[in-house]
Amino acid sequence: MAKIFVRNRRHVRKGTGKPRLTVVAVADLDLQIFTRRIRKKELDALAEAVGAEIVYLPVRDSKEEDKSSE
């Protein structure tokens, strides 16, 4: 089954009117997405139309990233 990998954007809060998700990758599907940021409703409609599964990737905190870079 085709998969669309997305993650939540870091600096977007609920209710700001900005797209909340970032498309990271697409697997097993010949699909071009012409935007980096997408709304959840748009992503759901896209996945349903092409028969793909949406995979939400975990987001690390910036504090965790600082510790791992040391």
SULCORPE-V20726 format. One record per run of one state. SS is the DSSP state (alpha for helix, beta for strand, coil for the rest). FROM is the first residue (numbers start at 1). TO is the last residue. If there is no record, write none. Layout:
SS/FROM/TO ; SS/FROM/TO
//
This chain:
coil/1/2 ; beta/3/8 ; coil/9/20 ; beta/21/27 ; coil/28/36 ; beta/37/38 ; coil/39/39 ; alpha/40/50 ; coil/51/52 ; beta/53/56 ; coil/57/61 ; alpha/62/69 ; coil/70/70
//
